[in-house]
Amino acid sequence: MTAGQVLVAFGLVVLLAGLMVPVLGSDCSTGVDHPAPAGGFTIAGAHCATQQHLRCSPVECECVREAWRTLILAGRCEPTPELHRMLYG
């Protein structure tokens, strides 16, 4: 898979996740403190965290922010420009 294909796939995942939030719901709400695990995330744990925190913004939620960083550093996805700004300012 080329880098462009990964970026397109990631964009589709983010779009679909946004569409599924009203259907699936989430126990999270923005503005709530969700700390990341002290030891960091495994790749599998990061995937789970992004699904459990669908309604959370990486700007407001430490847990989802660190989960996305883990996935990016592992090469599992490339951030869109918007996500990059949220994660790295």
N, CA, C and O atoms as a MOPAC input file, in Angstrom:
PM7 MOZYME 1SCF
protein

 N      0.84800 1    -1.16800 1     0.00000 1
 C      0.00000 1     0.00000 1     0.00000 1
 C      0.89700 1     1.23600 1     0.00000 1
 O      1.82300 1     1.33500 1     0.80500 1
 N      0.62600 1     2.15800 1    -0.88700 1
 C      1.43200 1     3.37300 1    -0.96000 1
 C      1.00900 1     4.35900 1     0.12300 1
 O     -0.04200 1     4.21000 1     0.74600 1
 N      1.84100 1     5.35600 1     0.33000 1
 C      1.52400 1     6.37700 1     1.33700 1
 C      0.22300 1     7.10200 1     0.98900 1
 O     -0.56100 1     7.43300 1     1.87800 1
 N     -0.00300 1     7.34400 1    -0.28300 1
 C     -1.24300 1     7.99900 1    -0.70200 1
 C     -2.45900 1     7.15400 1    -0.41400 1
 O     -3.49500 1     7.66800 1     0.00800 1
 N     -2.33800 1     5.84600 1    -0.64200 1
 C     -3.45000 1     4.94500 1    -0.35600 1
 C     -3.72700 1     4.88400 1     1.13900 1
 O     -4.88500 1     4.83000 1     1.55200 1
 N     -2.67200 1     4.89300 1     1.95500 1
 C     -2.84500 1     4.88800 1     3.41100 1
 C     -3.56200 1     6.15500 1     3.85300 1
 O     -4.45800 1     6.10600 1     4.69600 1
 N     -3.16600 1     7.29400 1     3.28000 1
 C     -3.78800 1     8.56900 1     3.64600 1
 C     -5.27000 1     8.57800 1     3.26100 1
 O     -6.10700 1     9.04500 1     4.03300 1
 N     -5.59100 1     8.07200 1     2.08700 1
 C     -6.98800 1     8.00200 1     1.66200 1
 C     -7.77000 1     7.06300 1     2.57800 1
 O     -8.88300 1     7.38600 1     2.99400 1
 N     -7.19300 1     5.90700 1     2.89100 1
 C     -7.86600 1     4.95200 1     3.77600 1
 C     -8.09500 1     5.57300 1     5.15100 1
 O     -9.16600 1     5.40900 1     5.73400 1
 N     -7.10000 1     6.28000 1     5.66900 1
 C     -7.24000 1     6.92300 1     6.97100 1
 C     -8.35000 1     7.96800 1     6.93200 1
 O     -9.15800 1     8.05300 1     7.85600 1
 N     -8.39000 1     8.75600 1     5.87100 1
 C     -9.44500 1     9.75800 1     5.72800 1
 C    -10.82300 1     9.12200 1     5.72300 1
 O    -11.75800 1     9.64500 1     6.32800 1
 N    -10.94700 1     7.98300 1     5.03300 1
 C    -12.22400 1     7.27500 1     5.01100 1
 C    -12.59300 1     6.74200 1     6.38200 1
 O    -13.76000 1     6.78700 1     6.77100 1
 N    -11.61700 1     6.23800 1     7.11800 1
 C    -11.87200 1     5.73700 1     8.47400 1
 C    -12.37400 1     6.86600 1     9.36200 1
 O    -13.34000 1     6.69300 1    10.10400 1
 N    -11.71800 1     8.02500 1     9.28800 1
 C    -12.13500 1     9.17000 1    10.10500 1
 C    -13.54400 1     9.60500 1     9.71600 1
 O    -14.36600 1     9.89500 1    10.58500 1
 N    -13.82800 1     9.65200 1     8.40800 1
 C    -15.16100 1    10.03300 1     7.94400 1
 C    -16.20600 1     9.04400 1     8.43000 1
 O    -17.24300 1     9.44700 1     8.95700 1
 N    -15.94400 1     7.75200 1     8.26000 1
 C    -16.90100 1     6.73600 1     8.70700 1
 C    -17.08200 1     6.75000 1    10.21600 1
 O    -18.19600 1     6.57000 1    10.70800 1
 N    -16.00500 1     6.96000 1    10.95000 1
 C    -16.12400 1     7.03000 1    12.40900 1
 C    -17.02800 1     8.18400 1    12.80600 1
 O    -17.84900 1     8.05400 1    13.71400 1
 N    -16.87800 1     9.30500 1    12.13000 1
 C    -17.73400 1    10.45400 1    12.41700 1
 C    -19.19200 1    10.17600 1    12.11100 1
 O    -20.08100 1    10.65400 1    12.81500 1
 N    -19.44200 1     9.40400 1    11.06300 1
 C    -20.81800 1     9.06000 1    10.71800 1
 C    -21.41200 1     8.04300 1    11.68000 1
 O    -22.62400 1     8.03600 1    11.89600 1
 N    -20.57400 1     7.17800 1    12.26400 1
 C    -21.05800 1     6.12400 1    13.14000 1
 C    -21.31000 1     6.58600 1    14.56900 1
 O    -22.00500 1     5.89700 1    15.31500 1
 N    -20.77500 1     7.71700 1    14.96600 1
 C    -20.95300 1     8.18100 1    16.34700 1
 C    -22.42100 1     8.29600 1    16.72000 1
 O    -22.80600 1     7.80800 1    17.78300 1
 N    -23.26800 1     8.92400 1    15.88900 1
 C    -24.67100 1     8.99200 1    16.29200 1
 C    -25.33500 1     7.62400 1    16.37500 1
 O    -26.27700 1     7.44200 1    17.14600 1
 N    -24.85500 1     6.65700 1    15.59000 1
 C    -25.45100 1     5.32500 1    15.58200 1
 C    -24.97700 1     4.50800 1    16.77000 1
 O    -25.78400 1     3.91100 1    17.48300 1
 N    -23.65800 1     4.48100 1    16.98300 1
 C    -23.08200 1     3.64600 1    18.02600 1
 C    -23.07300 1     4.30400 1    19.39200 1
 O    -23.19400 1     3.63400 1    20.41700 1
 N    -22.92900 1     5.61700 1    19.40100 1
 C    -22.81300 1     6.32300 1    20.66100 1
 C    -21.45900 1     6.09600 1    21.29800 1
 O    -20.61400 1     5.39700 1    20.74000 1
 N    -21.25400 1     6.67400 1    22.44400 1
 C    -19.99600 1     6.53500 1    23.15200 1
 C    -20.22100 1     6.90800 1    24.59500 1
 O    -21.09800 1     7.71400 1    24.90700 1
 N    -19.42800 1     6.32100 1    25.48200 1
 C    -19.50800 1     6.67100 1    26.88900 1
 C    -18.78300 1     7.96700 1    27.18400 1
 O    -18.88700 1     8.50400 1    28.28700 1
 N    -18.04800 1     8.47300 1    26.20600 1
 C    -17.23600 1     9.67000 1    26.41000 1
 C    -18.00900 1    10.91800 1    25.99400 1
 O    -18.87400 1    10.86900 1    25.11800 1
 N    -17.69500 1    11.99000 1    26.61200 1
 C    -18.19100 1    13.28400 1    26.18000 1
 C    -17.02900 1    14.25400 1    26.23400 1
 O    -16.17400 1    14.16600 1    27.11600 1
 N    -17.00100 1    15.17500 1    25.29300 1
 C    -15.89200 1    16.10600 1    25.26600 1
 C    -15.90500 1    16.96700 1    26.51800 1
 O    -16.95600 1    17.20700 1    27.11200 1
 N    -14.75300 1    17.41700 1    26.89900 1
 C    -14.62400 1    18.22100 1    28.09800 1
 C    -14.37700 1    17.40100 1    29.35100 1
 O    -14.16300 1    17.96900 1    30.42200 1
 N    -14.40200 1    16.08300 1    29.24400 1
 C    -14.17600 1    15.20300 1    30.37800 1
 C    -12.71900 1    14.76900 1    30.36000 1
 O    -12.15800 1    14.49900 1    29.29800 1
 N    -12.11200 1    14.70400 1    31.53000 1
 C    -10.71200 1    14.30800 1    31.62500 1
 C    -10.57100 1    12.80800 1    31.42300 1
 O    -11.08800 1    12.01600 1    32.21100 1
 N     -9.87300 1    12.42100 1    30.36900 1
 C     -9.59100 1    11.01800 1    30.08500 1
 C     -8.08100 1    10.86700 1    29.97400 1
 O     -7.53800 1    11.01900 1    28.87900 1
 N     -7.38900 1    10.57600 1    31.05800 1
 C     -5.93700 1    10.47500 1    30.99700 1
 C     -5.48500 1     9.25600 1    30.19200 1
 O     -6.15600 1     8.22500 1    30.16600 1
 N     -4.34100 1     9.40100 1    29.54200 1
 C     -3.73600 1     8.28300 1    28.81900 1
 C     -3.08100 1     7.35600 1    29.83200 1
 O     -2.71800 1     7.79800 1    30.92100 1
 N     -2.92100 1     6.07600 1    29.49600 1
 C     -2.24900 1     5.15900 1    30.41500 1
 C     -0.80900 1     5.59000 1    30.67100 1
 O     -0.13400 1     6.08800 1    29.77000 1
 N     -0.34900 1     5.40000 1    31.88800 1
 C      0.99400 1     5.84400 1    32.28100 1
 C      2.08900 1     5.20900 1    31.43000 1
 O      3.08400 1     5.86500 1    31.12000 1
 N      1.92500 1     3.95300 1    31.05100 1
 C      2.94200 1     3.25900 1    30.26900 1
 C      2.79400 1     3.44100 1    28.77100 1
 O      3.55100 1     2.84400 1    28.00500 1
 N      1.84900 1     4.24200 1    28.33800 1
 C      1.60000 1     4.41700 1    26.91400 1
 C      0.68100 1     3.32800 1    26.37500 1
 O      0.17100 1     2.50000 1    27.12900 1
 N      0.48200 1     3.34200 1    25.08100 1
 C     -0.41300 1     2.40100 1    24.42400 1
 C      0.35700 1     1.37500 1    23.61000 1
 O      1.41100 1     1.67100 1    23.04800 1
 N     -0.18400 1     0.16400 1    23.55700 1
 C      0.23300 1    -0.78100 1    22.52600 1
 C     -0.54600 1    -0.37700 1    21.27400 1
 O     -1.45600 1     0.44700 1    21.35500 1
 N     -0.20700 1    -0.93300 1    20.14500 1
 C     -0.94300 1    -0.61000 1    18.92300 1
 C     -2.39700 1    -1.05000 1    19.05300 1
 O     -3.30600 1    -0.30300 1    18.69100 1
 N     -2.61900 1    -2.24800 1    19.56300 1
 C     -3.99300 1    -2.74100 1    19.74600 1
 C     -4.75800 1    -1.86100 1    20.73400 1
 O     -5.92900 1    -1.55000 1    20.51900 1
 N     -4.08900 1    -1.46100 1    21.81800 1
 C     -4.72100 1    -0.59100 1    22.80200 1
 C     -5.07300 1     0.76700 1    22.22200 1
 O     -6.10900 1     1.34200 1    22.55800 1
 N     -4.20900 1     1.28200 1    21.34800 1
 C     -4.47300 1     2.56900 1    20.70200 1
 C     -5.68600 1     2.46400 1    19.78400 1
 O     -6.51400 1     3.37500 1    19.74600 1
 N     -5.79900 1     1.35800 1    19.04300 1
 C     -6.97500 1     1.15700 1    18.19000 1
 C     -8.24600 1     1.12900 1    19.03000 1
 O     -9.24200 1     1.75700 1    18.67200 1
 N     -8.21600 1     0.41000 1    20.13500 1
 C     -9.38200 1     0.33500 1    21.01900 1
 C     -9.73800 1     1.71200 1    21.59000 1
 O    -10.91100 1     2.08100 1    21.65500 1
 N     -8.72400 1     2.46000 1    21.99800 1
 C     -8.97000 1     3.78600 1    22.58900 1
 C     -9.61700 1     4.72900 1    21.58900 1
 O    -10.50900 1     5.49600 1    21.95200 1
 N     -9.17800 1     4.68300 1    20.32300 1
 C     -9.78700 1     5.57600 1    19.33500 1
 C    -11.25100 1     5.21600 1    19.09900 1
 O    -12.06800 1     6.09300 1    18.81900 1
 N    -11.58400 1     3.94000 1    19.20900 1
 C    -12.97900 1     3.52700 1    19.05500 1
 C    -13.81200 1     3.86700 1    20.28700 1
 O    -14.98200 1     4.22900 1    20.16200 1
 N    -13.22500 1     3.75600 1    21.46400 1
 C    -13.95300 1     4.04500 1    22.69700 1
 C    -14.14600 1     5.54100 1    22.91100 1
 O    -15.03700 1     5.95500 1    23.65200 1
 N    -13.32500 1     6.34000 1    22.27300 1
 C    -13.37600 1     7.79300 1    22.46600 1
 C    -13.76600 1     8.50200 1    21.17700 1
 O    -13.18500 1     9.53500 1    20.84200 1
 N    -14.74100 1     7.96400 1    20.45000 1
 C    -15.14000 1     8.53300 1    19.17000 1
 C    -15.59700 1     9.98600 1    19.27400 1
 O    -15.35800 1    10.77700 1    18.36200 1
 N    -16.23500 1    10.33200 1    20.35200 1
 C    -16.75100 1    11.69800 1    20.50500 1
 C    -15.71200 1    12.66600 1    21.05400 1
 O    -15.96600 1    13.86800 1    21.12700 1
 N    -14.56700 1    12.16900 1    21.43200 1
 C    -13.53800 1    13.01400 1    22.02600 1
 C    -12.67200 1    13.65500 1    20.95500 1
 O    -12.37500 1    13.05000 1    19.92600 1
 N    -12.28000 1    14.87500 1    21.21600 1
 C    -11.36000 1    15.58800 1    20.34500 1
 C     -9.94000 1    15.37500 1    20.85400 1
 O     -9.71200 1    15.39800 1    22.06300 1
 N     -8.97700 1    15.16800 1    19.94900 1
 C     -7.59000 1    15.04000 1    20.39600 1
 C     -7.09200 1    16.28400 1    21.13500 1
 O     -6.14500 1    16.20300 1    21.91700 1
 N     -7.71700 1    17.41800 1    20.89400 1
 C     -7.33100 1    18.64700 1    21.58700 1
 C     -7.71000 1    18.57200 1    23.05900 1
 O     -6.96100 1    19.03600 1    23.91800 1
 N     -8.87700 1    17.98600 1    23.35700 1
 C     -9.39800 1    17.97300 1    24.72100 1
 C     -9.13900 1    16.67500 1    25.47500 1
 O     -9.18800 1    16.66400 1    26.70500 1
 N     -8.86500 1    15.58400 1    24.77000 1
 C     -8.77600 1    14.27600 1    25.40700 1
 C     -7.35900 1    13.72000 1    25.28200 1
 O     -6.91300 1    13.36400 1    24.19100 1
 N     -6.67300 1    13.65100 1    26.39400 1
 C     -5.29900 1    13.13600 1    26.41300 1
 C     -5.24400 1    11.69900 1    25.91800 1
 O     -4.30300 1    11.31500 1    25.22300 1
 N     -6.23600 1    10.91200 1    26.27000 1
 C     -6.25500 1     9.49900 1    25.90200 1
 C     -6.28400 1     9.32000 1    24.38400 1
 O     -5.46600 1     8.58600 1    23.83000 1
 N     -7.20800 1     9.97500 1    23.72100 1
 C     -7.32100 1     9.82400 1    22.27400 1
 C     -6.13100 1    10.47900 1    21.56500 1
 O     -5.68200 1     9.99400 1    20.52600 1
 N     -5.62800 1    11.56500 1    22.11900 1
 C     -4.44700 1    12.23100 1    21.54400 1
 C     -3.24800 1    11.28500 1    21.53800 1
 O     -2.56600 1    11.15800 1    20.52100 1
 N     -2.98900 1    10.63100 1    22.65200 1
 C     -1.86100 1     9.70400 1    22.74200 1
 C     -2.09400 1     8.45300 1    21.90500 1
 O     -1.14800 1     7.88600 1    21.36000 1
 N     -3.35100 1     8.02000 1    21.80000 1
 C     -3.65900 1     6.85800 1    20.96200 1
 C     -3.33800 1     7.16100 1    19.50300 1
 O     -2.71700 1     6.34600 1    18.82100 1
 N     -3.76000 1     8.33400 1    19.01800 1
 C     -3.45200 1     8.71200 1    17.63400 1
 C     -1.95100 1     8.84500 1    17.43100 1
 O     -1.42800 1     8.40500 1    16.40800 1
 N     -1.26000 1     9.43400 1    18.37200 1
 C      0.20500 1     9.56400 1    18.24500 1
 C      0.86500 1     8.18300 1    18.14800 1
 O      1.78700 1     7.98600 1    17.35700 1
 N      0.39300 1     7.24100 1    18.94800 1
 C      0.93500 1     5.88200 1    18.90600 1
 C      0.73600 1     5.26900 1    17.52400 1
 O      1.65800 1     4.67600 1    16.96500 1
 N     -0.46200 1     5.41200 1    16.97800 1
 C     -0.75000 1     4.83900 1    15.65900 1
 C      0.06600 1     5.50600 1    14.56000 1
 O      0.51200 1     4.84300 1    13.62400 1
 N      0.25800 1     6.79700 1    14.67200 1
 C      1.05800 1     7.52300 1    13.67700 1
 C      2.52000 1     7.10200 1    13.75800 1
 O      3.14500 1     6.82200 1    12.73600 1
 N      3.06800 1     7.05800 1    14.97400 1
 C      4.47200 1     6.66400 1    15.14000 1
 C      4.72200 1     5.21800 1    14.71000 1
 O      5.82000 1     4.88100 1    14.26800 1
 N      3.69500 1     4.36100 1    14.84200 1
 C      3.82500 1     2.96300 1    14.43400 1
 C      3.65900 1     2.79100 1    12.92500 1
 O      3.82300 1     1.69200 1    12.39600 1
 N      3.33400 1     3.88300 1    12.24000 1
 C      3.14100 1     3.80500 1    10.79600 1
 C      1.80800 1     3.22100 1    10.39000 1
 O      1.62700 1     2.83600 1     9.23500 1
 N      0.86500 1     3.14700 1    11.32600 1
 C     -0.45600 1     2.58600 1    11.02800 1
 C     -1.36200 1     3.57400 1    10.31000 1
 O     -2.34600 1     3.18100 1     9.68400 1
 N     -1.02700 1     4.86200 1    10.40100 1
 C     -1.80900 1     5.87400 1     9.70600 1
 C     -0.96600 1     7.13300 1     9.56600 1
 O      0.04400 1     7.30800 1    10.24800 1
 N     -1.40400 1     7.99900 1     8.67100 1
 C     -0.77800 1     9.29700 1     8.51700 1
 C     -1.83500 1    10.34200 1     8.85500 1
 O     -2.98500 1    10.22000 1     8.43300 1
 N     -1.45700 1    11.35900 1     9.60800 1
 C     -2.47200 1    12.34200 1     9.99700 1
 C     -2.87000 1    13.24000 1     8.83600 1
 O     -2.04200 1    13.60800 1     8.00300 1
 N     -4.14000 1    13.58300 1     8.79600 1
 C     -4.58500 1    14.62300 1     7.88400 1
 C     -4.01500 1    15.93100 1     8.40900 1
 O     -3.59100 1    15.99000 1     9.56400 1
 N     -3.99300 1    16.97800 1     7.59900 1
 C     -3.51000 1    18.26500 1     8.11700 1
 C     -4.26400 1    18.72400 1     9.36700 1
 O     -3.66900 1    19.29600 1    10.28000 1
 N     -5.57300 1    18.47200 1     9.40400 1
 C     -6.36900 1    18.86500 1    10.57400 1
 C     -5.94700 1    18.09500 1    11.82200 1
 O     -5.76900 1    18.68600 1    12.88700 1
 N     -5.78500 1    16.77300 1    11.69500 1
 C     -5.36400 1    15.96200 1    12.83800 1
 C     -3.95000 1    16.34700 1    13.27800 1
 O     -3.66100 1    16.38500 1    14.47400 1
 N     -3.08000 1    16.62900 1    12.32500 1
 C     -1.71600 1    17.04400 1    12.66700 1
 C     -1.73800 1    18.31600 1    13.51100 1
 O     -1.00400 1    18.41900 1    14.49400 1
 N     -2.57400 1    19.28500 1    13.13500 1
 C     -2.69200 1    20.51900 1    13.92100 1
 C     -3.21900 1    20.22800 1    15.31100 1
 O     -2.76100 1    20.83100 1    16.28200 1
 N     -4.18700 1    19.30000 1    15.43000 1
 C     -4.74600 1    18.95800 1    16.73700 1
 C     -3.70100 1    18.29800 1    17.62600 1
 O     -3.65000 1    18.56000 1    18.82800 1
 N     -2.86900 1    17.44400 1    17.03800 1
 C     -1.89800 1    16.69600 1    17.83200 1
 C     -0.64500 1    17.50100 1    18.15100 1
 O     -0.09300 1    17.39600 1    19.24700 1
 N     -0.20300 1    18.29700 1    17.19800 1
 C      1.10400 1    18.94200 1    17.33500 1
 C      1.05600 1    20.45800 1    17.33800 1
 O      2.09800 1    21.10900 1    17.41400 1
 N     -0.12300 1    21.02500 1    17.25800 1
 C     -0.26000 1    22.47800 1    17.34500 1
 C     -0.01100 1    23.25300 1    16.11800 1
 O     -0.11100 1    24.48000 1    16.13200 1

